[in-house]
Amino acid sequence: MSQLTLFDAPAKLSRKSDPITSQKSAAETEPHVNTCEGRMLAVLGNAKSPLTAREAGSECERLNPDHEADTYRKRISKMVRDGLAFEAGERRCDVSGKTVTTYAAKERR
């Protein structure tokens, strides 16, 4: 067994040794996270040009108002780490008005 570093993400959100309430909570949270990432990936993939995280989050909220835009926006860093999206440059964000990084979905093969 190898020790995880500070930057390694565990494969699951709970351990066998966690209390049953923690395991249930993790089981309920995991599909939510995957759904948000999937929606962000779909929005980035369907965009004609790269979007900022706030623009993509706002579009996800417009299409699926069950979560706020920030819930979606926060997923972008993990998506980049996991190789699902990449940084595509910088420009002024239509939502915040600030110059920020834009993102695009990596092509699926």
N, CA, C and O atoms as a Tinker XYZ file with bonds, in Angstrom:
   436  protein
     1  N      0.846000   -1.176000    0.000000    73     2
     2  CA     0.000000    0.000000    0.000000    64     1     3
     3  C      0.895000    1.244000    0.000000    63     2     4     5
     4  O      1.873000    1.307000    0.744000    81     3
     5  N      0.561000    2.220000   -0.827000    73     3     6
     6  CA     1.370000    3.435000   -0.887000    64     5     7
     7  C      0.635000    4.588000   -0.220000    63     6     8     9
     8  O     -0.594000    4.652000   -0.237000    81     7
     9  N      1.392000    5.482000    0.358000    73     7    10
    10  CA     0.844000    6.643000    1.049000    64     9    11
    11  C      0.453000    7.703000    0.032000    63    10    12    13
    12  O      1.242000    8.015000   -0.859000    81    11
    13  N     -0.757000    8.268000    0.144000    73    11    14
    14  CA    -1.178000    9.359000   -0.715000    64    13    15
    15  C     -0.443000   10.636000   -0.314000    63    14    16    17
    16  O     -0.195000   10.872000    0.869000    81    15
    17  N     -0.104000   11.439000   -1.286000    73    15    18
    18  CA     0.481000   12.744000   -0.987000    64    17    19
    19  C     -0.643000   13.741000   -0.768000    63    18    20    21
    20  O     -1.815000   13.412000   -0.948000    81    19
    21  N     -0.295000   14.930000   -0.390000    73    19    22
    22  CA    -1.266000   15.984000   -0.164000    64    21    23
    23  C     -2.069000   16.283000   -1.430000    63    22    24    25
    24  O     -3.229000   16.688000   -1.345000    81    23
    25  N     -1.459000   16.087000   -2.607000    73    23    26
    26  CA    -2.086000   16.460000   -3.868000    64    25    27
    27  C     -2.805000   15.311000   -4.552000    63    26    28    29
    28  O     -3.440000   15.522000   -5.586000    81    27
    29  N     -2.726000   14.098000   -4.007000    73    27    30
    30  CA    -3.429000   12.965000   -4.581000    64    29    31
    31  C     -4.875000   12.976000   -4.115000    63    30    32    33
    32  O     -5.157000   13.212000   -2.940000    81    31
    33  N     -5.782000   12.722000   -5.035000    73    31    34
    34  CA    -7.191000   12.628000   -4.673000    64    33    35
    35  C     -7.531000   11.164000   -4.423000    63    34    36    37
    36  O     -7.152000   10.303000   -5.217000    81    35
    37  N     -8.234000   10.867000   -3.342000    73    35    38
    38  CA    -8.612000    9.481000   -3.103000    64    37    39
    39  C     -9.607000    9.017000   -4.157000    63    38    40    41
    40  O    -10.373000    9.818000   -4.694000    81    39
    41  N     -9.591000    7.714000   -4.451000    73    39    42
    42  CA   -10.480000    7.170000   -5.467000    64    41    43
    43  C    -11.937000    7.275000   -5.022000    63    42    44    45
    44  O    -12.823000    7.492000   -5.850000    81    43
    45  N    -12.191000    7.122000   -3.732000    73    43    46
    46  CA   -13.538000    7.219000   -3.196000    64    45    47
    47  C    -13.595000    8.349000   -2.178000    63    46    48    49
    48  O    -12.570000    8.801000   -1.670000    81    47
    49  N    -14.796000    8.789000   -1.896000    73    47    50
    50  CA   -14.967000    9.889000   -0.956000    64    49    51
    51  C    -15.036000    9.418000    0.494000    63    50    52    53
    52  O    -15.071000   10.245000    1.405000    81    51
    53  N    -15.055000    8.110000    0.721000    73    51    54
    54  CA   -15.080000    7.599000    2.093000    64    53    55
    55  C    -14.219000    6.343000    2.194000    63    54    56    57
    56  O    -13.883000    5.717000    1.189000    81    55
    57  N    -13.870000    5.990000    3.434000    73    55    58
    58  CA   -13.084000    4.783000    3.693000    64    57    59
    59  C    -13.980000    3.754000    4.376000    63    58    60    61
    60  O    -15.028000    4.098000    4.923000    81    59
    61  N    -13.565000    2.502000    4.343000    73    59    62
    62  CA   -14.327000    1.449000    5.021000    64    61    63
    63  C    -14.404000    1.699000    6.516000    63    62    64    65
    64  O    -15.373000    1.304000    7.163000    81    63
    65  N    -13.388000    2.354000    7.070000    73    63    66
    66  CA   -13.350000    2.607000    8.507000    64    65    67
    67  C    -14.199000    3.812000    8.930000    63    66    68    69
    68  O    -14.380000    4.040000   10.126000    81    67
    69  N    -14.724000    4.590000    7.967000    73    67    70
    70  CA   -15.565000    5.745000    8.299000    64    69    71
    71  C    -16.907000    5.278000    8.858000    63    70    72    73
    72  O    -17.374000    4.189000    8.525000    81    71
    73  N    -17.529000    6.100000    9.709000    73    71    74
    74  CA   -18.861000    5.764000   10.212000    64    73    75
    75  C    -19.847000    5.603000    9.051000    63    74    76    77
    76  O    -19.665000    6.202000    7.991000    81    75
    77  N    -20.864000    4.813000    9.249000    73    75    78
    78  CA   -21.841000    4.531000    8.188000    64    77    79
    79  C    -22.497000    5.818000    7.677000    63    78    80    81
    80  O    -22.834000    5.914000    6.496000    81    79
    81  N    -22.680000    6.802000    8.556000    73    79    82
    82  CA   -23.286000    8.062000    8.107000    64    81    83
    83  C    -22.385000    8.787000    7.116000    63    82    84    85
    84  O    -22.872000    9.395000    6.162000    81    83
    85  N    -21.070000    8.728000    7.336000    73    83    86
    86  CA   -20.115000    9.345000    6.405000    64    85    87
    87  C    -20.109000    8.599000    5.077000    63    86    88    89
    88  O    -20.030000    9.219000    4.016000    81    87
    89  N    -20.192000    7.285000    5.129000    73    87    90
    90  CA   -20.218000    6.492000    3.901000    64    89    91
    91  C    -21.473000    6.787000    3.088000    63    90    92    93
    92  O    -21.407000    6.889000    1.863000    81    91
    93  N    -22.610000    6.923000    3.757000    73    91    94
    94  CA   -23.858000    7.251000    3.051000    64    93    95
    95  C    -23.779000    8.642000    2.417000    63    94    96    97
    96  O    -24.201000    8.842000    1.278000    81    95
    97  N    -23.235000    9.590000    3.167000    73    95    98
    98  CA   -23.094000   10.949000    2.647000    64    97    99
    99  C    -22.191000   10.973000    1.415000    63    98   100   101
   100  O    -22.499000   11.647000    0.432000    81    99
   101  N    -21.085000   10.243000    1.466000    73    99   102
   102  CA   -20.158000   10.187000    0.330000    64   101   103
   103  C    -20.834000    9.548000   -0.876000    63   102   104   105
   104  O    -20.640000    9.996000   -2.007000    81   103
   105  N    -21.621000    8.514000   -0.645000    73   103   106
   106  CA   -22.316000    7.841000   -1.746000    64   105   107
   107  C    -23.328000    8.770000   -2.410000    63   106   108   109
   108  O    -23.544000    8.692000   -3.619000    81   107
   109  N    -23.950000    9.650000   -1.623000    73   107   110
   110  CA   -24.910000   10.601000   -2.183000    64   109   111
   111  C    -24.217000   11.760000   -2.893000    63   110   112   113
   112  O    -24.769000   12.318000   -3.841000    81   111
   113  N    -23.027000   12.125000   -2.454000    73   111   114
   114  CA   -22.299000   13.262000   -3.010000    64   113   115
   115  C    -21.614000   12.908000   -4.325000    63   114   116   117
   116  O    -21.593000   13.728000   -5.243000    81   115
   117  N    -21.059000   11.716000   -4.436000    73   115   118
   118  CA   -20.275000   11.338000   -5.609000    64   117   119
   119  C    -21.035000   11.488000   -6.932000    63   118   120   121
   120  O    -20.480000   12.071000   -7.863000    81   119
   121  N    -22.278000   10.993000   -7.070000    73   119   122
   122  CA   -22.992000   11.195000   -8.340000    64   121   123
   123  C    -23.241000   12.674000   -8.643000    63   122   124   125
   124  O    -23.225000   13.075000   -9.806000    81   123
   125  N    -23.470000   13.488000   -7.607000    73   123   126
   126  CA   -23.681000   14.929000   -7.783000    64   125   127
   127  C    -22.451000   15.574000   -8.408000    63   126   128   129
   128  O    -22.567000   16.376000   -9.335000    81   127
   129  N    -21.276000   15.222000   -7.901000    73   127   130
   130  CA   -20.027000   15.775000   -8.428000    64   129   131
   131  C    -19.853000   15.354000   -9.879000    63   130   132   133
   132  O    -19.516000   16.180000  -10.727000    81   131
   133  N    -20.079000   14.074000  -10.174000    73   131   134
   134  CA   -19.919000   13.585000  -11.542000    64   133   135
   135  C    -20.921000   14.235000  -12.488000    63   134   136   137
   136  O    -20.592000   14.507000  -13.642000    81   135
   137  N    -22.136000   14.486000  -12.016000    73   135   138
   138  CA   -23.151000   15.142000  -12.841000    64   137   139
   139  C    -22.734000   16.573000  -13.162000    63   138   140   141
   140  O    -22.864000   17.017000  -14.303000    81   139
   141  N    -22.238000   17.293000  -12.167000    73   139   142
   142  CA   -21.801000   18.673000  -12.401000    64   141   143
   143  C    -20.649000   18.715000  -13.394000    63   142   144   145
   144  O    -20.637000   19.555000  -14.295000    81   143
   145  N    -19.680000   17.818000  -13.239000    73   143   146
   146  CA   -18.562000   17.776000  -14.181000    64   145   147
   147  C    -19.053000   17.428000  -15.582000    63   146   148   149
   148  O    -18.588000   18.002000  -16.566000    81   147
   149  N    -19.973000   16.509000  -15.670000    73   147   150
   150  CA   -20.516000   16.119000  -16.971000    64   149   151
   151  C    -21.226000   17.270000  -17.657000    63   150   152   153
   152  O    -21.095000   17.462000  -18.866000    81   151
   153  N    -21.973000   18.030000  -16.882000    73   151   154
   154  CA   -22.682000   19.181000  -17.453000    64   153   155
   155  C    -21.694000   20.255000  -17.897000    63   154   156   157
   156  O    -21.859000   20.848000  -18.963000    81   155
   157  N    -20.672000   20.506000  -17.088000    73   155   158
   158  CA   -19.636000   21.482000  -17.477000    64   157   159
   159  C    -18.932000   21.026000  -18.752000    63   158   160   161
   160  O    -18.679000   21.827000  -19.652000    81   159
   161  N    -18.621000   19.743000  -18.821000    73   159   162
   162  CA   -17.937000   19.200000  -19.993000    64   161   163
   163  C    -18.805000   19.354000  -21.240000    63   162   164   165
   164  O    -18.298000   19.686000  -22.311000    81   163
   165  N    -20.106000   19.114000  -21.105000    73   163   166
   166  CA   -21.017000   19.270000  -22.241000    64   165   167
   167  C    -21.085000   20.720000  -22.705000    63   166   168   169
   168  O    -21.071000   20.994000  -23.905000    81   167
   169  N    -21.157000   21.645000  -21.758000    73   167   170
   170  CA   -21.215000   23.064000  -22.113000    64   169   171
   171  C    -19.919000   23.500000  -22.793000    63   170   172   173
   172  O    -19.958000   24.183000  -23.816000    81   171
   173  N    -18.774000   23.112000  -22.233000    73   171   174
   174  CA   -17.492000   23.469000  -22.843000    64   173   175
   175  C    -17.343000   22.833000  -24.224000    63   174   176   177
   176  O    -16.823000   23.460000  -25.147000    81   175
   177  N    -17.796000   21.597000  -24.363000    73   175   178
   178  CA   -17.686000   20.888000  -25.638000    64   177   179
   179  C    -18.575000   21.460000  -26.727000    63   178   180   181
   180  O    -18.231000   21.391000  -27.907000    81   179
   181  N    -19.713000   22.023000  -26.347000    73   179   182
   182  CA   -20.656000   22.569000  -27.326000    64   181   183
   183  C    -20.412000   24.042000  -27.638000    63   182   184   185
   184  O    -21.021000   24.592000  -28.556000    81   183
   185  N    -19.530000   24.677000  -26.882000    73   183   186
   186  CA   -19.254000   26.101000  -27.094000    64   185   187
   187  C    -18.475000   26.323000  -28.394000    63   186   188   189
   188  O    -17.616000   25.518000  -28.755000    81   187
   189  N    -18.777000   27.400000  -29.081000    73   187   190
   190  CA   -18.083000   27.724000  -30.332000    64   189   191
   191  C    -16.667000   28.223000  -30.082000    63   190   192   193
   192  O    -15.795000   28.082000  -30.940000    81   191
   193  N    -16.437000   28.805000  -28.908000    73   191   194
   194  CA   -15.107000   29.279000  -28.524000    64   193   195
   195  C    -14.934000   29.002000  -27.029000    63   194   196   197
   196  O    -15.917000   28.762000  -26.327000    81   195
   197  N    -13.694000   29.033000  -26.541000    73   195   198
   198  CA   -13.460000   28.757000  -25.115000    64   197   199
   199  C    -14.258000   29.704000  -24.208000    63   198   200   201
   200  O    -14.494000   30.864000  -24.546000    81   199
   201  N    -14.660000   29.183000  -23.064000    73   199   202
   202  CA   -15.443000   29.943000  -22.090000    64   201   203
   203  C    -14.665000   30.107000  -20.795000    63   202   204   205
   204  O    -13.783000   29.309000  -20.479000    81   203
   205  N    -15.004000   31.150000  -20.053000    73   203   206
   206  CA   -14.453000   31.278000  -18.708000    64   205   207
   207  C    -15.234000   30.319000  -17.806000    63   206   208   209
   208  O    -16.308000   29.848000  -18.178000    81   207
   209  N    -14.693000   30.035000  -16.630000    73   207   210
   210  CA   -15.376000   29.140000  -15.697000    64   209   211
   211  C    -16.732000   29.731000  -15.290000    63   210   212   213
   212  O    -17.711000   28.995000  -15.157000    81   211
   213  N    -16.794000   31.049000  -15.094000    73   211   214
   214  CA   -18.063000   31.683000  -14.711000    64   213   215
   215  C    -19.085000   31.622000  -15.848000    63   214   216   217
   216  O    -20.270000   31.397000  -15.603000    81   215
   217  N    -18.638000   31.819000  -17.078000    73   215   218
   218  CA   -19.556000   31.734000  -18.216000    64   217   219
   219  C    -20.109000   30.319000  -18.361000    63   218   220   221
   220  O    -21.306000   30.129000  -18.575000    81   219
   221  N    -19.230000   29.333000  -18.244000    73   219   222
   222  CA   -19.667000   27.936000  -18.346000    64   221   223
   223  C    -20.609000   27.584000  -17.198000    63   222   224   225
   224  O    -21.618000   26.910000  -17.403000    81   223
   225  N    -20.276000   28.043000  -15.985000    73   223   226
   226  CA   -21.140000   27.792000  -14.842000    64   225   227
   227  C    -22.507000   28.433000  -14.996000    63   226   228   229
   228  O    -23.523000   27.829000  -14.651000    81   227
   229  N    -22.535000   29.652000  -15.512000    73   227   230
   230  CA   -23.807000   30.353000  -15.732000    64   229   231
   231  C    -24.658000   29.631000  -16.773000    63   230   232   233
   232  O    -25.878000   29.541000  -16.634000    81   231
   233  N    -24.012000   29.123000  -17.806000    73   231   234
   234  CA   -24.734000   28.373000  -18.837000    64   233   235
   235  C    -25.278000   27.062000  -18.265000    63   234   236   237
   236  O    -26.402000   26.670000  -18.581000    81   235
   237  N    -24.499000   26.389000  -17.436000    73   235   238
   238  CA   -24.979000   25.166000  -16.773000    64   237   239
   239  C    -26.191000   25.466000  -15.902000    63   238   240   241
   240  O    -27.168000   24.718000  -15.905000    81   239
   241  N    -26.122000   26.559000  -15.160000    73   239   242
   242  CA   -27.251000   26.940000  -14.299000    64   241   243
   243  C    -28.480000   27.269000  -15.142000    63   242   244   245
   244  O    -29.599000   26.931000  -14.757000    81   243
   245  N    -28.289000   27.917000  -16.275000    73   243   246
   246  CA   -29.411000   28.249000  -17.161000    64   245   247
   247  C    -30.077000   26.977000  -17.687000    63   246   248   249
   248  O    -31.303000   26.883000  -17.744000    81   247
   249  N    -29.256000   26.007000  -18.066000    73   247   250
   250  CA   -29.780000   24.749000  -18.609000    64   249   251
   251  C    -30.322000   23.824000  -17.525000    63   250   252   253
   252  O    -31.262000   23.067000  -17.763000    81   251
   253  N    -29.728000   23.886000  -16.332000    73   251   254
   254  CA   -30.080000   22.992000  -15.231000    64   253   255
   255  C    -30.134000   23.790000  -13.941000    63   254   256   257
   256  O    -29.164000   23.792000  -13.183000    81   255
   257  N    -31.243000   24.468000  -13.670000    73   255   258
   258  CA   -31.298000   25.366000  -12.517000    64   257   259
   259  C    -31.336000   24.667000  -11.151000    63   258   260   261
   260  O    -31.624000   25.310000  -10.141000    81   259
   261  N    -31.048000   23.358000  -11.107000    73   259   262
   262  CA   -31.043000   22.649000   -9.826000    64   261   263
   263  C    -29.828000   23.007000   -8.972000    63   262   264   265
   264  O    -29.821000   22.719000   -7.775000    81   263
   265  N    -28.793000   23.632000   -9.562000    73   263   266
   266  CA   -27.610000   24.065000   -8.818000    64   265   267
   267  C    -27.233000   25.476000   -9.251000    63   266   268   269
   268  O    -27.533000   25.895000  -10.369000    81   267
   269  N    -26.569000   26.206000   -8.348000    73   267   270
   270  CA   -26.105000   27.551000   -8.675000    64   269   271
   271  C    -24.879000   27.493000   -9.571000    63   270   272   273
   272  O    -24.189000   26.474000   -9.621000    81   271
   273  N    -24.609000   28.568000  -10.270000    73   271   274
   274  CA   -23.482000   28.638000  -11.203000    64   273   275
   275  C    -22.152000   28.340000  -10.514000    63   274   276   277
   276  O    -21.290000   27.687000  -11.104000    81   275
   277  N    -21.971000   28.803000   -9.284000    73   275   278
   278  CA   -20.711000   28.558000   -8.579000    64   277   279
   279  C    -20.475000   27.081000   -8.289000    63   278   280   281
   280  O    -19.326000   26.645000   -8.214000    81   279
   281  N    -21.544000   26.302000   -8.125000    73   279   282
   282  CA   -21.407000   24.860000   -7.913000    64   281   283
   283  C    -20.721000   24.238000   -9.119000    63   282   284   285
   284  O    -19.865000   23.366000   -8.971000    81   283
   285  N    -21.091000   24.679000  -10.295000    73   283   286
   286  CA   -20.486000   24.172000  -11.532000    64   285   287
   287  C    -19.081000   24.754000  -11.725000    63   286   288   289
   288  O    -18.141000   24.035000  -12.063000    81   287
   289  N    -18.956000   26.064000  -11.508000    73   287   290
   290  CA   -17.680000   26.756000  -11.741000    64   289   291
   291  C    -16.536000   26.111000  -10.971000    63   290   292   293
   292  O    -15.423000   26.000000  -11.485000    81   291
   293  N    -16.803000   25.691000   -9.753000    73   291   294
   294  CA   -15.760000   25.130000   -8.891000    64   293   295
   295  C    -15.200000   23.807000   -9.409000    63   294   296   297
   296  O    -14.168000   23.350000   -8.919000    81   295
   297  N    -15.841000   23.196000  -10.367000    73   295   298
   298  CA   -15.387000   21.897000  -10.899000    64   297   299
   299  C    -14.258000   22.016000  -11.924000    63   298   300   301
   300  O    -13.600000   21.023000  -12.234000    81   299
   301  N    -14.031000   23.209000  -12.446000    73   299   302
   302  CA   -13.119000   23.358000  -13.582000    64   301   303
   303  C    -11.680000   22.961000  -13.252000    63   302   304   305
   304  O    -11.011000   22.365000  -14.096000    81   303
   305  N    -11.189000   23.266000  -12.068000    73   303   306
   306  CA    -9.809000   22.923000  -11.708000    64   305   307
   307  C     -9.584000   21.415000  -11.747000    63   306   308   309
   308  O     -8.580000   20.939000  -12.277000    81   307
   309  N    -10.521000   20.680000  -11.186000    73   307   310
   310  CA   -10.410000   19.222000  -11.185000    64   309   311
   311  C    -10.506000   18.673000  -12.608000    63   310   312   313
   312  O     -9.811000   17.717000  -12.955000    81   311
   313  N    -11.356000   19.270000  -13.422000    73   311   314
   314  CA   -11.491000   18.816000  -14.803000    64   313   315
   315  C    -10.186000   19.009000  -15.574000    63   314   316   317
   316  O     -9.820000   18.168000  -16.395000    81   315
   317  N     -9.487000   20.105000  -15.315000    73   315   318
   318  CA    -8.188000   20.346000  -15.952000    64   317   319
   319  C     -7.177000   19.312000  -15.444000    63   318   320   321
   320  O     -6.440000   18.723000  -16.236000    81   319
   321  N     -7.143000   19.091000  -14.125000    73   319   322
   322  CA    -6.225000   18.090000  -13.553000    64   321   323
   323  C     -6.482000   16.699000  -14.111000    63   322   324   325
   324  O     -5.544000   15.938000  -14.351000    81   323
   325  N     -7.758000   16.363000  -14.320000    73   323   326
   326  CA    -8.128000   15.038000  -14.817000    64   325   327
   327  C     -7.992000   14.908000  -16.328000    63   326   328   329
   328  O     -8.222000   13.833000  -16.883000    81   327
   329  N     -7.618000   16.003000  -17.002000    73   327   330
   330  CA    -7.413000   15.948000  -18.448000    64   329   331
   331  C     -8.693000   16.029000  -19.266000    63   330   332   333
   332  O     -8.683000   15.687000  -20.449000    81   331
   333  N     -9.789000   16.471000  -18.672000    73   331   334
   334  CA   -11.050000   16.597000  -19.402000    64   333   335
   335  C    -11.170000   17.944000  -20.101000    63   334   336   337
   336  O    -11.870000   18.069000  -21.106000    81   335
   337  N    -10.489000   18.942000  -19.571000    73   335   338
   338  CA   -10.521000   20.293000  -20.136000    64   337   339
   339  C     -9.108000   20.868000  -20.080000    63   338   340   341
   340  O     -8.236000   20.338000  -19.392000    81   339
   341  N     -8.896000   21.960000  -20.814000    73   339   342
   342  CA    -7.576000   22.597000  -20.800000    64   341   343
   343  C     -7.735000   24.112000  -20.840000    63   342   344   345
   344  O     -8.751000   24.640000  -21.292000    81   343
   345  N     -6.696000   24.797000  -20.351000    73   343   346
   346  CA    -6.681000   26.260000  -20.390000    64   345   347
   347  C     -6.418000   26.694000  -21.829000    63   346   348   349
   348  O     -5.479000   26.218000  -22.467000    81   347
   349  N     -7.255000   27.600000  -22.336000    73   347   350
   350  CA    -7.183000   27.966000  -23.747000    64   349   351
   351  C     -6.823000   29.430000  -23.973000    63   350   352   353
   352  O     -6.967000   29.928000  -25.089000    81   351
   353  N     -6.363000   30.123000  -22.953000    73   351   354
   354  CA    -5.993000   31.522000  -23.108000    64   353   355
   355  C     -6.666000   32.393000  -22.063000    63   354   356   357
   356  O     -7.171000   31.903000  -21.052000    81   355
   357  N     -6.664000   33.698000  -22.323000    73   355   358
   358  CA    -7.280000   34.661000  -21.419000    64   357   359
   359  C     -8.080000   35.662000  -22.229000    63   358   360   361
   360  O     -7.750000   35.974000  -23.374000    81   359
   361  N     -9.140000   36.159000  -21.609000    73   359   362
   362  CA    -9.940000   37.250000  -22.186000    64   361   363
   363  C    -10.860000   37.800000  -21.116000    63   362   364   365
   364  O    -10.926000   37.267000  -20.008000    81   363
   365  N    -11.563000   38.857000  -21.446000    73   363   366
   366  CA   -12.496000   39.475000  -20.503000    64   365   367
   367  C    -13.742000   38.597000  -20.375000    63   366   368   369
   368  O    -14.345000   38.207000  -21.375000    81   367
   369  N    -14.113000   38.295000  -19.143000    73   367   370
   370  CA   -15.286000   37.465000  -18.852000    64   369   371
   371  C    -16.556000   38.281000  -19.018000    63   370   372   373
   372  O    -16.637000   39.408000  -18.529000    81   371
   373  N    -17.548000   37.724000  -19.703000    73   371   374
   374  CA   -18.824000   38.411000  -19.892000    64   373   375
   375  C    -19.647000   38.489000  -18.601000    63   374   376   377
   376  O    -20.552000   39.315000  -18.489000    81   375
   377  N    -19.330000   37.626000  -17.628000    73   375   378
   378  CA   -20.080000   37.609000  -16.367000    64   377   379
   379  C    -19.452000   38.557000  -15.349000    63   378   380   381
   380  O    -20.149000   39.384000  -14.762000    81   379
   381  N    -18.138000   38.441000  -15.136000    73   379   382
   382  CA   -17.480000   39.230000  -14.091000    64   381   383
   383  C    -16.860000   40.529000  -14.606000    63   382   384   385
   384  O    -16.663000   41.464000  -13.831000    81   383
   385  N    -16.552000   40.600000  -15.895000    73   383   386
   386  CA   -15.905000   41.774000  -16.458000    64   385   387
   387  C    -14.398000   41.802000  -16.254000    63   386   388   389
   388  O    -13.735000   42.751000  -16.670000    81   387
   389  N    -13.853000   40.772000  -15.618000    73   387   390
   390  CA   -12.413000   40.700000  -15.358000    64   389   391
   391  C    -11.728000   39.863000  -16.433000    63   390   392   393
   392  O    -12.359000   39.024000  -17.077000    81   391
   393  N    -10.428000   40.098000  -16.622000    73   391   394
   394  CA    -9.643000   39.274000  -17.529000    64   393   395
   395  C     -9.257000   37.998000  -16.793000    63   394   396   397
   396  O     -8.578000   38.038000  -15.768000    81   395
   397  N     -9.698000   36.874000  -17.329000    73   395   398
   398  CA    -9.487000   35.582000  -16.676000    64   397   399
   399  C     -9.158000   34.512000  -17.701000    63   398   400   401
   400  O     -9.211000   34.752000  -18.907000    81   399
   401  N     -8.819000   33.334000  -17.210000    73   399   402
   402  CA    -8.498000   32.184000  -18.056000    64   401   403
   403  C     -9.758000   31.634000  -18.706000    63   402   404   405
   404  O    -10.830000   31.617000  -18.103000    81   403
   405  N     -9.608000   31.181000  -19.956000    73   403   406
   406  CA   -10.707000   30.511000  -20.633000    64   405   407
   407  C    -10.382000   29.025000  -20.719000    63   406   408   409
   408  O     -9.220000   28.626000  -20.643000    81   407
   409  N    -11.425000   28.211000  -20.881000    73   407   410
   410  CA   -11.270000   26.749000  -20.896000    64   409   411
   411  C    -12.032000   26.153000  -22.055000    63   410   412   413
   412  O    -13.033000   26.706000  -22.510000    81   411
   413  N    -11.548000   25.014000  -22.529000    73   411   414
   414  CA   -12.221000   24.263000  -23.571000    64   413   415
   415  C    -12.140000   22.790000  -23.216000    63   414   416   417
   416  O    -11.245000   22.360000  -22.488000    81   415
   417  N    -13.084000   22.025000  -23.737000    73   415   418
   418  CA   -13.096000   20.583000  -23.492000    64   417   419
   419  C    -12.088000   19.907000  -24.409000    63   418   420   421
   420  O    -11.949000   20.288000  -25.571000    81   419
   421  N    -11.384000   18.906000  -23.891000    73   419   422
   422  CA   -10.482000   18.123000  -24.728000    64   421   423
   423  C    -11.334000   17.220000  -25.608000    63   422   424   425
   424  O    -12.386000   16.741000  -25.185000    81   423
   425  N    -10.876000   16.990000  -26.832000    73   423   426
   426  CA   -11.605000   16.129000  -27.744000    64   425   427
   427  C    -11.564000   14.696000  -27.269000    63   426   428   429
   428  O    -10.522000   14.207000  -26.834000    81   427
   429  N    -12.709000   14.014000  -27.350000    73   427   430
   430  CA   -12.806000   12.606000  -26.968000    64   429   431
   431  C    -12.493000   11.757000  -28.182000    63   430   432   433
   432  O    -12.916000   12.069000  -29.294000    81   431
   433  N    -11.759000   10.693000  -27.971000    73   431   434
   434  CA   -11.417000    9.788000  -29.091000    64   433   435
   435  C    -11.954000    8.430000  -28.843000    63   434   436
   436  O    -11.771000    7.534000  -29.667000    81   435
